[in-house]
Amino acid sequence: MLKSTPNRSVSFYLMAIFFAIFIIFLYGPIAAIIVLSFQGPEGGLTFPLNGLSLKWFFELFGEQRVGDFKASFLRSMILASLVMILTVFISLSAGLAYRKKFQFSGTLFYITVASLIVPSILITLGIGLMFDRMGLESKWYTSGMGAHLTWTLPFGLLIMFAIFNRFDKVYEEAARDLGASPWQVLRYVITPIIGPSLVGVALFGFTLSFDEFARSLLAVGAQNTLPLEIFGMTTTVTTPTLYALGTLTTAVSLAIIGISFAVIVVLEKRRRRHGTDAGKGMI
């Protein structure tokens, strides 16, 4: 028997229209960039399309008259990976540390999350000036990485605090009763349980660093990351190569998100099937 469709109020349709407009406003420019990146060899920066080709994608990693797509892309990938690893490690360590009260814990917490409130341009300016006063040259893997960590770490910490606030310590107590050392408890009990959350922290760390512009502006030195390189080329590049780069970076971000979700699904299935690894390495 078919169920009757409930009557919708006027507010429902208004909100549906508003949501549709929001989706078009959000993803419309991205869709336009993706389509224009497949312009033919004689195509320009605007519609209509003049044929279809992959010419502009091949030109990304070739010799460029202006800018260096390949080097800046690889630089951003390496930087985002380093920031991701450090964010996961530091966030996990801080989450474990904050399970017990210690001196100045509140002060340290507020100092850490304050970087979310302070304007990004002031943070990158301060880091750049600090390196200059110390006589050190700003590099993307030193001052740049530090600037990115001021953006990724607060998110990682907040996620880990939320996870450990509802973490059941019964599992740890049971492991200790069986003779597990603190390292074994962390490796075989805690980590498998919070594994999906760690993947989420890693995803935050990578994507926030890979796309970051404001905190890179004055902290990465002479070698630009990809967002800075794109910004510098917006007034000089007159071919759809820039659109091809936008399509490529969008594909990379979506791929990272897809891989993260796949890892989370695998971890959840494994945990439901086998539980934790609490029994391993304790005898």
FENBEL-V444020 format. One line per field, one symbol per residue. burial: b if it has 9 or more other C-alpha atoms within 8 Angstrom, else e. A space follows every 50 residues. Layout:
burial=???
This chain:
burial=eeeeeeeeeeeebeeeeeeeeebeeeebeeeebbebbbbbbebbeeeebb bbbbbbbebbeeeeeeeebeebbebbbebbbbbbbebbebbbebbeebee eeeebeeeeeebbebbeeebbebbbebbeebbeeeeebbbebbbbebbbb bbbbbbbebbbebbeeeeeeebeebbeeebeeebbbbbbbbbbbbbbbbb bbbbbbbbbbebeebbbbbbbeebbbbbbbebbeeebeebbbbbbbbeee eebeebbeebeebbeebbebbeeeebbbeeebe
